């Protein structure tokens, strides 16, 4: 199996272009991939002079830029592994912990002052300047067992842990994505567009490494630019006629609101729009699809997917052309006996998004949480995976035996035709009144209350005498606390059938989230119990 480095080196980077958009949406710089590759070879010479080679680990720290992408390729051309670090402005302790755990030999940073203490730091500008007069290095061809990426997870229940992705894992997952998405037929004339952070696996692998390895045209936006002006994503799709893009669920929430408010864009060029990276809200995606269709988006372009860093990236993809498919199941059967039975007319139901079949080379099964034995279709259990791109362990752990199943910690089931549906995280499900209550259902109901931020709701459980007691933290206008608490409690009781023990109204932006925008429910719960999210007394009732 050829590695990403083999492909890039053999095609000298490819004929497509890499372009970076400025804050105003205009192209700031555009280079052919062949020129990026030539620059990367020169950067590799500078890295070699600094002792970087096979077996080394290099951290990259800075906002997305052509130079940062070039440095990433240069690290691989030296046979070294890369870790893209989150910006220190997000969580300084997190950055220091990752840098220490990764045992980095070098950090290439936009600003030397941003580098983690105790680590050798080289300014990206200095690397680029030195490379401009350096000779082009001969690429180091890695073995499949060589480390390519030490990818840190953005899990919601624990501190980040390093996933050691080898060149074999990386090549297998990219090849699988290409087959699963019919890449050769769908994307020959594609223009990829991405604002996703490169320190997250979807951004690094799905929307950088894949187009870089095949030489596809790629437009990059800064994640910070998206945060400041989210509409710029759809406006760039419209202006540059992008065909391929994607984002986590929270971004589609923002886009649905912007489109509903009258954002004028032309989305007729879009053929492939991925949604993944966090639980997919069927209602949110349906709202986005309806609003975007009025701007020319083909609903068949929507591709829901399931993935995780522990599987390099992709686990399953919906079939391109199917669009958003929802499995409507009976709520009582799902919550009481763990069966995903198709809902009958008029009975309480849950709409869950189908996430397609496993990508080629990856196997998936559902097992009983207690016994670990496989269970039948439409029975809810824990999702396990194995395959060529499944890493299945973390840095410092013993590598699993070949063919071992990896327990994802996600609950889900398989439909009758073999598609996977994810219900939630096993550790986050509440057990109350003889039912399993999934926090996503509670959050979706609470988010319908006017004034509550759609992506700003966290539901979690605390122990009670008769099972878990439900607590919600919602981001809203704190001046309307009493009314918001009352309305949230009312809608949750009506939609989910469980009365909250407490509803906390907190200012916008206060809920703990990961670098990719996922809610950190366990951290929210911890802060609540410590009194850092309002009153620490769980007995406060809203009924």
NUGU-755068 format. One line per field, with one value per residue (C-alpha): x, y, z; residue number from 1. Coordinates in Angstrom, 2 decimals. Layout:
px: [X, ...]
py: [Y, ...]
pz: [Z, ...]
pos: [NUM, ...]
END
This chain:
px: [0.00, 1.38, 1.45, 0.33, 3.98, 4.47, 1.46, 2.45, 6.08, 5.26, 2.87, 5.11, 2.19, -0.44, -1.89, -4.59, -4.21, -4.16, -5.69, -6.13, -9.05, -8.54, -10.94, -12.92, -13.46, -11.04, -8.20, -5.09, -2.68, -3.00, -0.32, -0.33, 0.12, 3.33, 4.70, 3.60, 5.46, 8.61, 8.46, 7.85, 10.97, 12.99, 11.47, 12.36, 16.02, 15.87, 14.21, 16.92, 19.60, 17.81, 17.94, 14.34, 13.96, 12.37, 11.11, 10.81, 7.57, 6.86, 4.07, 2.47, 0.91, -0.80, -3.79, -4.44, -2.16, -0.38, 2.91, 1.45, 0.16, 3.57, 5.28, 3.01, 3.97, 7.64, 7.45, 6.11, 8.77, 11.37, 9.77, 8.65, 5.20, 3.02, 0.71, -1.34, -1.77, -4.87, -4.35, -3.30, -6.16, -8.65, -7.23, -3.61, -3.56, -4.82, -2.02, 0.67, -0.73, -0.79, 2.73, 4.07, 2.28, 3.36, 7.04, 7.61, 11.10, 10.14, 7.20, 6.85, 4.71, 3.36, 4.57, 7.48, 5.89, 2.87, 4.99, 4.53, 7.18, 10.03, 9.79, 12.14, 10.22, 10.94, 9.03, 7.08, 8.22, 11.86, 11.37, 9.82, 12.62, 15.38, 13.60, 13.56, 17.32, 17.65, 18.02, 15.07, 15.37, 14.84, 11.60, 11.95, 9.60, 7.96, 7.08, 3.43, 4.27, 5.87, 3.94, 2.26, 0.00, -0.27, -3.89, -5.38, -9.00, -11.64, -13.76, -16.39, -15.76, -12.01, -8.85, -7.42, -5.48, -3.05, -4.07, -0.94, -2.02, 0.54, 1.06, -0.71, -3.76, -3.78, -3.48, -6.13, -8.64, -8.12, -8.46, -11.63, -13.10, -12.42, -14.27, -17.13, -17.70, -17.13, -14.33, -12.90, -16.27, -17.62, -14.58, -12.36, -13.40, -14.14, -13.28, -12.92, -13.70, -12.93, -12.70, -12.32, -9.45, -6.39, -6.02, -9.23, -9.26, -12.03, -10.18, -6.71, -7.50, -10.82, -10.41, -6.64, -4.77, -7.27, -7.30, -3.55, -2.80, -4.89, -3.98, -7.58, -8.18, -8.67, -9.87, -9.02, -10.61, -9.32, -11.40, -11.12, -12.59, -15.55, -16.10, -16.06, -18.24, -19.96, -21.84, -18.49, -18.57, -21.70, -20.73, -17.42, -19.30, -21.43, -18.65, -16.13, -18.63, -17.30, -18.48, -17.30, -17.37, -18.49, -18.85, -20.08, -23.72, -23.36, -22.28, -25.46, -27.45, -25.85, -26.34, -30.02, -30.57, -28.66, -30.53, -33.85, -32.86, -32.38, -28.74, -28.58, -26.23, -26.17, -25.50, -26.21, -22.57, -22.46, -22.48, -21.10, -21.77, -20.61, -22.16, -20.38, -17.88, -20.59, -24.11, -26.31, -29.59, -32.21, -34.36, -31.45, -30.30, -33.85, -34.18, -30.86, -31.73, -35.08, -33.56, -30.54, -32.74, -34.28, -30.73, -30.26, -28.72, -29.56, -30.81, -29.08, -25.72, -26.04, -23.85, -24.16, -21.13, -19.76, -16.12, -13.57, -9.87, -9.46, -10.40, -8.09, -11.26, -14.06, -16.08, -19.16, -20.58, -24.09, -24.29, -23.85, -27.16, -29.34, -29.34, -30.51, -32.26, -33.98, -34.95, -38.17, -38.43, -40.84, -39.59, -40.91, -39.29, -36.00, -35.87, -37.40, -36.18, -33.45, -35.15, -35.28, -38.75, -40.25, -42.77, -46.45, -48.82, -49.44, -47.13, -44.21, -41.18, -37.50, -35.94, -32.39, -30.10, -28.86, -25.07, -24.61, -22.52, -18.92, -16.28, -14.33, -11.80, -13.71, -16.04, -18.67, -20.82, -23.19, -22.60, -24.41, -22.85, -22.73, -21.72, -19.84, -21.66, -22.99, -26.71, -29.26, -30.37, -32.34, -31.11, -29.28, -25.81, -22.23, -20.59, -17.34, -15.08, -11.99, -10.10, -7.06, -7.57, -8.70, -5.87, -7.69, -5.40, -3.80, -0.24, 1.43, -1.01, -0.10, -1.05, -4.05, -3.73, -4.45, -8.17, -9.18, -12.44, -12.25, -14.99, -16.01, -18.07, -20.91, -24.37, -26.21, -27.84, -27.87, -30.89, -32.34, -30.26, -27.00, -26.77, -25.47, -27.42, -25.74, -27.89, -25.34, -22.39, -22.76, -21.45, -23.85, -27.17, -29.46, -31.49, -34.67, -38.20, -37.22, -36.03, -32.80, -32.94, -30.50, -29.20, -29.40, -33.19, -33.45, -31.14, -33.03, -36.29, -34.83, -33.22, -36.64, -37.40, -37.14, -34.09, -32.14, -29.02, -29.51, -25.98, -25.89, -27.74, -26.21, -28.20, -26.71, -27.71, -26.91, -27.70, -31.10, -33.11, -35.08, -32.47, -30.73, -32.07, -32.01, -30.14, -29.92, -27.60, -28.76, -27.09, -29.61, -30.21, -29.76, -32.21, -34.99, -33.88, -37.20, -39.22, -36.58, -36.36, -40.13, -40.40, -37.46, -38.89, -42.30, -41.09, -38.78, -41.62, -43.88, -41.33, -39.27, -41.58, -39.03, -39.14, -35.78, -34.52, -32.79, -32.41, -29.50, -29.49, -25.97, -24.49, -23.59, -20.28, -20.06, -20.73, -17.55, -16.85, -14.09, -11.87, -14.32, -17.39, -18.71, -20.37, -18.31, -21.20, -19.03, -17.12, -20.39, -21.65, -18.41, -18.60, -22.25, -21.51, -18.68, -21.01, -19.31, -22.45, -24.88, -26.25, -24.50, -27.61, -29.26, -32.39, -33.53, -36.68, -38.24, -41.61]
py: [0.00, 3.40, 6.10, 9.71, 10.75, 8.31, 9.73, 13.37, 12.78, 10.69, 13.28, 16.20, 17.66, 17.50, 20.01, 21.57, 24.69, 25.55, 28.94, 30.83, 33.20, 36.45, 37.74, 39.59, 36.38, 37.31, 35.00, 36.14, 33.65, 30.82, 28.30, 25.12, 22.03, 21.44, 24.75, 23.86, 20.56, 22.30, 24.68, 21.73, 19.96, 23.09, 23.34, 19.68, 20.57, 23.18, 20.69, 18.13, 20.62, 20.94, 17.19, 16.38, 13.00, 9.60, 8.93, 12.62, 14.35, 17.93, 20.16, 22.80, 25.79, 28.67, 29.81, 28.01, 29.33, 28.17, 28.19, 26.00, 23.50, 23.54, 22.89, 19.93, 18.38, 19.14, 17.23, 14.18, 14.52, 14.16, 10.94, 12.63, 12.69, 15.75, 16.98, 20.08, 21.92, 23.89, 27.65, 28.75, 31.23, 28.36, 26.52, 27.10, 24.16, 21.89, 23.01, 22.43, 19.01, 17.92, 19.19, 17.41, 14.14, 14.17, 14.58, 16.86, 17.34, 20.69, 23.08, 25.22, 28.18, 31.33, 33.19, 31.86, 33.31, 31.03, 27.86, 25.61, 26.02, 23.53, 22.72, 23.87, 26.39, 27.60, 30.52, 29.54, 32.75, 31.90, 28.40, 29.81, 32.37, 29.80, 27.45, 30.07, 29.67, 26.00, 23.12, 20.77, 17.66, 14.15, 12.87, 10.20, 7.36, 6.14, 2.59, 1.79, 1.27, 4.73, 7.29, 9.90, 11.84, 11.92, 13.09, 14.28, 13.46, 16.07, 13.72, 15.24, 13.17, 13.20, 15.17, 14.78, 11.59, 11.00, 8.57, 7.27, 7.21, 5.41, 5.95, 2.62, 3.80, 7.13, 5.65, 3.01, 5.58, 7.99, 5.16, 4.01, 7.53, 7.77, 4.51, 5.29, 8.72, 7.56, 10.11, 9.25, 9.71, 12.56, 14.73, 14.95, 18.58, 19.27, 22.39, 21.64, 24.40, 24.14, 26.33, 23.35, 23.50, 21.47, 20.33, 18.34, 15.09, 16.10, 19.23, 17.70, 14.44, 14.82, 18.38, 18.79, 15.50, 13.99, 16.88, 17.42, 13.78, 13.76, 17.29, 18.53, 22.30, 23.46, 26.74, 27.21, 29.65, 30.37, 28.84, 32.17, 33.91, 31.51, 32.25, 36.00, 35.83, 32.43, 33.56, 33.74, 29.94, 29.90, 33.12, 31.51, 28.47, 30.81, 33.12, 30.42, 27.73, 25.22, 21.66, 19.90, 20.99, 19.89, 20.78, 19.58, 19.90, 23.21, 24.98, 23.89, 25.32, 28.70, 28.38, 27.46, 30.58, 32.81, 31.48, 31.88, 35.50, 36.15, 35.36, 35.42, 32.82, 30.54, 26.90, 25.23, 24.18, 22.11, 18.37, 16.98, 18.46, 16.37, 16.54, 14.75, 15.22, 15.34, 13.95, 15.02, 16.68, 15.56, 18.65, 21.04, 19.35, 19.25, 22.99, 23.67, 21.51, 23.26, 26.73, 25.89, 24.28, 27.70, 28.82, 26.03, 23.31, 19.82, 17.96, 14.83, 16.55, 16.09, 13.21, 12.27, 10.42, 8.81, 9.01, 9.37, 9.96, 6.38, 5.23, 7.81, 9.62, 7.86, 4.91, 5.14, 7.31, 7.61, 6.84, 9.94, 10.86, 9.55, 12.86, 13.10, 9.86, 9.66, 6.56, 7.36, 4.99, 4.52, 6.50, 4.09, 1.00, 2.84, 4.15, 1.25, -1.91, -0.56, -1.52, 0.78, -0.15, 1.88, 4.28, 3.80, 6.57, 8.99, 7.43, 9.32, 9.01, 9.88, 10.92, 9.56, 10.17, 7.19, 7.30, 4.77, 1.62, 1.18, 2.39, -0.32, -2.06, -1.27, -3.70, -2.58, -4.51, -3.80, -5.63, -5.96, -3.53, -6.11, -9.29, -7.89, -10.34, -9.24, -8.46, -8.34, -5.52, -2.70, -3.65, -0.79, -1.60, -0.40, 0.16, -1.72, -1.34, -2.89, -2.61, -1.31, 2.31, 1.61, 2.58, 1.17, 2.49, 5.64, 6.81, 4.88, 1.97, -1.49, -1.96, -4.29, -7.69, -7.88, -8.29, -6.90, -4.99, -1.43, -0.31, 3.18, 4.13, 5.10, 3.55, 2.73, 0.09, -1.30, -0.93, -3.88, -2.93, -2.58, 1.19, 2.45, 4.83, 6.46, 7.20, 8.80, 8.22, 5.31, 7.31, 10.19, 8.35, 9.03, 6.27, 7.64, 6.32, 2.97, 4.54, 5.37, 9.07, 10.33, 13.84, 14.80, 14.39, 16.63, 19.24, 19.29, 19.95, 22.70, 24.39, 25.08, 27.62, 31.19, 32.94, 29.73, 29.38, 26.38, 25.06, 26.13, 23.43, 20.68, 17.96, 15.62, 13.47, 13.48, 10.62, 10.61, 8.27, 6.86, 7.08, 9.94, 13.46, 15.64, 18.95, 21.35, 24.26, 26.62, 29.62, 32.45, 36.05, 36.05, 38.95, 36.48, 33.73, 32.99, 32.83, 30.77, 28.26, 27.84, 27.38, 24.97, 22.81, 22.82, 21.82, 19.10, 17.54, 17.68, 16.30, 13.91, 13.09, 13.87, 16.92, 18.64, 18.84, 22.10, 24.45, 26.86, 29.90, 31.08, 33.70, 32.88, 31.08, 29.69, 26.01, 23.89, 22.62, 20.78, 22.29, 21.03, 22.54, 19.42, 19.85, 18.56, 17.24, 15.61, 18.86, 20.81, 18.42, 18.79, 22.58, 22.48, 20.36, 22.74, 25.71, 27.13, 27.07, 28.73, 27.20, 23.95, 22.64, 20.00, 20.04, 23.35, 22.42, 24.14, 22.51]
pz: [0.00, -0.98, 1.67, 1.38, 1.07, -1.83, -3.67, -3.14, -4.11, -7.18, -8.60, -7.48, -5.59, -8.33, -10.75, -8.56, -6.44, -2.77, -2.00, 1.26, 1.76, 3.64, 6.28, 3.59, 1.61, -1.17, -2.22, -0.35, -1.92, -4.43, -5.35, -7.43, -5.30, -7.28, -5.94, -2.41, -2.78, -3.99, -1.01, 1.32, 0.02, 0.77, 4.24, 4.71, 4.09, 6.86, 9.21, 8.39, 9.39, 12.70, 13.29, 12.34, 10.67, 10.94, 14.45, 15.39, 16.35, 15.33, 16.59, 14.38, 16.10, 14.36, 12.37, 9.09, 6.34, 3.19, 5.12, 7.88, 5.30, 3.60, 6.94, 7.57, 4.25, 4.97, 8.26, 6.42, 3.72, 6.49, 7.73, 10.96, 12.56, 13.07, 15.81, 14.99, 18.28, 19.33, 19.67, 23.17, 23.26, 23.58, 26.56, 27.61, 30.02, 27.24, 24.92, 27.55, 28.40, 24.75, 24.10, 27.17, 26.40, 22.75, 23.74, 20.77, 19.35, 17.83, 17.62, 14.50, 15.59, 13.99, 17.07, 19.14, 22.26, 21.77, 21.97, 25.00, 27.73, 27.74, 24.02, 21.24, 19.12, 15.58, 14.09, 10.98, 9.24, 9.97, 8.59, 5.41, 4.99, 5.45, 3.05, 0.29, -0.19, 0.80, -1.65, -2.19, -0.05, -1.33, 0.25, 2.91, 1.99, 5.22, 6.11, 6.75, 10.43, 10.81, 12.82, 10.60, 12.98, 16.74, 16.76, 20.02, 20.61, 21.30, 23.38, 25.62, 28.74, 29.30, 28.70, 25.19, 24.53, 21.70, 18.95, 17.13, 13.47, 11.31, 7.60, 7.08, 9.02, 7.19, 3.70, 4.44, 5.69, 2.81, 0.30, 2.08, 2.01, -1.71, -2.37, 0.02, -1.55, -5.14, -5.23, -8.65, -10.32, -8.18, -7.55, -10.69, -11.15, -7.51, -5.57, -1.87, 0.65, 4.36, 7.45, 9.79, 12.30, 11.32, 14.94, 14.48, 12.50, 10.10, 9.08, 8.98, 7.20, 5.42, 4.15, 3.87, 3.55, 1.12, -1.40, -0.89, -1.65, -4.83, -5.96, -5.86, -5.78, -2.19, -0.70, 2.98, 5.41, 8.87, 11.70, 13.50, 10.44, 10.55, 14.23, 13.58, 10.46, 9.98, 6.86, 5.07, 4.67, 2.52, 0.79, -0.26, -1.58, -3.63, -4.87, -5.88, -6.95, -4.43, -4.90, -1.72, 1.90, 5.33, 9.00, 12.40, 13.35, 15.22, 12.02, 10.24, 13.15, 12.49, 8.73, 9.07, 11.18, 8.75, 5.74, 7.53, 8.25, 4.54, 3.71, -0.11, -1.60, -4.65, -3.66, -6.99, -7.42, -4.21, -4.86, -1.60, 1.84, 4.78, 8.23, 11.06, 13.85, 16.53, 16.99, 14.08, 14.99, 12.47, 13.05, 12.59, 9.39, 8.01, 8.67, 6.96, 3.96, 3.52, 3.78, 1.58, -1.07, -1.66, -2.52, -5.03, -2.84, -4.04, -0.93, -2.28, -1.66, 2.12, 3.35, 7.06, 8.42, 11.57, 12.54, 15.30, 15.77, 16.99, 13.49, 11.87, 10.76, 8.88, 10.21, 8.01, 5.24, 3.93, 0.25, -1.86, -3.47, -0.63, 1.21, 4.80, 5.79, 9.16, 11.11, 12.98, 15.95, 18.83, 21.83, 24.48, 22.95, 22.49, 26.05, 27.99, 26.25, 23.99, 20.73, 17.71, 16.50, 13.63, 15.14, 14.47, 13.51, 16.37, 18.95, 20.56, 18.30, 18.00, 14.70, 14.38, 11.42, 9.42, 9.06, 6.29, 6.15, 7.32, 4.88, 3.00, 5.23, 8.43, 10.22, 12.72, 15.17, 18.06, 21.34, 24.62, 27.10, 29.88, 28.09, 25.11, 22.82, 19.43, 19.33, 16.54, 14.26, 15.86, 19.33, 21.03, 22.32, 22.23, 18.87, 18.23, 15.20, 13.68, 10.41, 8.58, 9.63, 13.22, 15.58, 18.58, 21.31, 22.70, 23.08, 25.89, 25.74, 24.55, 20.90, 20.50, 18.90, 15.18, 14.56, 17.96, 18.28, 19.60, 21.99, 20.91, 23.95, 21.60, 21.79, 18.60, 16.47, 12.95, 10.72, 8.83, 5.78, 7.71, 8.26, 11.58, 13.80, 16.80, 19.85, 22.17, 24.49, 26.89, 29.86, 29.26, 29.10, 32.06, 33.68, 35.22, 35.76, 34.27, 31.01, 29.25, 28.44, 25.83, 26.57, 22.88, 22.98, 26.03, 24.51, 21.21, 23.05, 25.24, 22.24, 20.72, 23.45, 22.08, 23.52, 24.14, 22.03, 19.74, 20.23, 23.87, 25.79, 27.93, 29.71, 32.29, 35.23, 38.93, 41.32, 42.96, 45.17, 42.21, 39.48, 37.76, 38.18, 35.10, 35.08, 32.14, 31.54, 28.79, 27.25, 27.03, 27.97, 31.71, 32.09, 31.22, 33.61, 35.31, 32.09, 30.26, 33.12, 33.14, 29.37, 29.18, 31.94, 30.28, 26.82, 28.18, 30.16, 27.10, 24.63, 26.73, 29.61, 32.32, 34.58, 35.11, 38.65, 37.76, 34.82, 34.90, 32.63, 31.85, 29.50, 25.90, 25.45, 29.00, 28.32, 28.23, 24.71, 22.91, 20.21, 17.57, 19.23, 20.99, 24.35, 27.26, 29.33, 32.00, 32.49, 32.59, 35.26, 37.26, 37.15, 38.17, 41.23, 42.17, 41.89, 38.82, 36.63, 38.98, 42.18, 43.16, 44.89, 42.67, 44.81, 43.32, 41.42, 38.43, 38.69]
pos: [1, 2, 3, 4, 5, 6, 7, 8, 9, 10, 11, 12, 13, 14, 15, 16, 17, 18, 19, 20, 21, 22, 23, 24, 25, 26, 27, 28, 29, 30, 31, 32, 33, 34, 35, 36, 37, 38, 39, 40, 41, 42, 43, 44, 45, 46, 47, 48, 49, 50, 51, 52, 53, 54, 55, 56, 57, 58, 59, 60, 61, 62, 63, 64, 65, 66, 67, 68, 69, 70, 71, 72, 73, 74, 75, 76, 77, 78, 79, 80, 81, 82, 83, 84, 85, 86, 87, 88, 89, 90, 91, 92, 93, 94, 95, 96, 97, 98, 99, 100, 101, 102, 103, 104, 105, 106, 107, 108, 109, 110, 111, 112, 113, 114, 115, 116, 117, 118, 119, 120, 121, 122, 123, 124, 125, 126, 127, 128, 129, 130, 131, 132, 133, 134, 135, 136, 137, 138, 139, 140, 141, 142, 143, 144, 145, 146, 147, 148, 149, 150, 151, 152, 153, 154, 155, 156, 157, 158, 159, 160, 161, 162, 163, 164, 165, 166, 167, 168, 169, 170, 171, 172, 173, 174, 175, 176, 177, 178, 179, 180, 181, 182, 183, 184, 185, 186, 187, 188, 189, 190, 191, 192, 193, 194, 195, 196, 197, 198, 199, 200, 201, 202, 203, 204, 205, 206, 207, 208, 209, 210, 211, 212, 213, 214, 215, 216, 217, 218, 219, 220, 221, 222, 223, 224, 225, 226, 227, 228, 229, 230, 231, 232, 233, 234, 235, 236, 237, 238, 239, 240, 241, 242, 243, 244, 245, 246, 247, 248, 249, 250, 251, 252, 253, 254, 255, 256, 257, 258, 259, 260, 261, 262, 263, 264, 265, 266, 267, 268, 269, 270, 271, 272, 273, 274, 275, 276, 277, 278, 279, 280, 281, 282, 283, 284, 285, 286, 287, 288, 289, 290, 291, 292, 293, 294, 295, 296, 297, 298, 299, 300, 301, 302, 303, 304, 305, 306, 307, 308, 309, 310, 311, 312, 313, 314, 315, 316, 317, 318, 319, 320, 321, 322, 323, 324, 325, 326, 327, 328, 329, 330, 331, 332, 333, 334, 335, 336, 337, 338, 339, 340, 341, 342, 343, 344, 345, 346, 347, 348, 349, 350, 351, 352, 353, 354, 355, 356, 357, 358, 359, 360, 361, 362, 363, 364, 365, 366, 367, 368, 369, 370, 371, 372, 373, 374, 375, 376, 377, 378, 379, 380, 381, 382, 383, 384, 385, 386, 387, 388, 389, 390, 391, 392, 393, 394, 395, 396, 397, 398, 399, 400, 401, 402, 403, 404, 405, 406, 407, 408, 409, 410, 411, 412, 413, 414, 415, 416, 417, 418, 419, 420, 421, 422, 423, 424, 425, 426, 427, 428, 429, 430, 431, 432, 433, 434, 435, 436, 437, 438, 439, 440, 441, 442, 443, 444, 445, 446, 447, 448, 449, 450, 451, 452, 453, 454, 455, 456, 457, 458, 459, 460, 461, 462, 463, 464, 465, 466, 467, 468, 469, 470, 471, 472, 473, 474, 475, 476, 477, 478, 479, 480, 481, 482, 483, 484, 485, 486, 487, 488, 489, 490, 491, 492, 493, 494, 495, 496, 497, 498, 499, 500, 501, 502, 503, 504, 505, 506, 507, 508, 509, 510, 511, 512, 513, 514, 515, 516, 517, 518, 519, 520, 521, 522, 523, 524, 525, 526, 527, 528, 529, 530, 531, 532, 533, 534, 535, 536, 537, 538, 539, 540, 541, 542, 543]
END
